[in-house]
Amino acid sequence: MIDSILLPALGVVALCATLIVVISTALYIRLNRKYVLLSDENARLKKSSEEEAQKILDAAHLHANEVIKNATSQAQKILSEAQSFDTTLRNHALKVTTDVISQENQAVMHVIDEVKKTGQAAVSAAGQKFTEEVSSDLTQFKSGLEGEFKKEYQAITTELTQYKQTKMKEIEDKVASMLERILTKTVASSLTRADQEELVKKALLSISHEYES
Amino acid sequence: MNPDIFIHLKTLDAFYDLKTALMQAQSSMYRTEGSQVLLNSLLASYPYLSDLSLTAENLSEVIKQLTAQVGGVELIRAQLTVEPTDALITHMYDIFKTIVKRPFLIEVSINKDILGGVFVEIGGKQHDFSLLRLVKEEIHTNNV
């Protein structure tokens, strides 16, 4: 950015100085020619007064010197101004640059702060989210574990109940079978013929009632 | 032939007894000449045969008719634990007569396993009034 401002300015200044030198040189050459002409004139005239001629030459010489001096002075002034401008420009550029850097630095700092804040917020949010997720996962795991435990417990309970029922049924069947055998033998041997006939009669009455109904 | 013969017979066993007696009588008549004596003896044992106008000549025909008739009557199967007396058979027949309205005979069989009571099959329908069923029901339903 500095180079883009400074270099063209220096170029302009250099150009101006060069122009001044060129003009001065051209003027000098012109005056020199005039001097030559005057010399020629002097020679031609021969008769002119050498003093007058000398005066004219001196005057011309002085004038030339003055012009050169003025030109030099002007050039120096321009150069000085150019230098001053250059310094000012440099200072200005430096200031602008410093300001820009400062602003950019501030902006960067602001951005860094923002990023930091956002980052902190994000980290905090992420942390909270992570905590929530972990908590949720733990709750789910706990719930799942409880569910599995309940399921297993129920399965075991059901299995035990079924086993118990099966065993109880087996025992009941054995008891019933035993009772049946005992009762069969006891009843068969204890009933008299009269009892048997009475049983048949009662059974027949029951059959009769069954058909009547 | 008079269908009342089944009222007299009552059981299938009685029919087989009668048939056997008739066939023996028939056989005897070929060997002896005292056929009337045999017939009188038969009628004495089975008085209801008098309704059949039984003669030495129609004896064979009577046997055939009786056999054919028994093949067409309904059989009521009854299982008992003791051999029934005539009185019990009569009682059974009277009871079944109120149930079955056509000629029938009782086929009695002895089955000690039913412990007591009777197991009857009428027209393919079974009626278990045995003591065995009562005992089993008592044991299994009341969790004795």
Interface residues (C-beta under 8 A of the other chain):
Chain A: E172 A176 L179 E180 L183 T184 V187 A188 L191 R193 D195 Q196 E197 L199 V200 K201 K202 A203 L204 L205 S206 I207 S208 E210 Y211
Chain B: L80 T81 V82 P84 T85 L88 H91 M92 I95 T98 I99 K112 L115 G116 G117 V118 V120 I122 H127 F129 S130 L131 L132 V135 K136 I139 H140 N143 V144
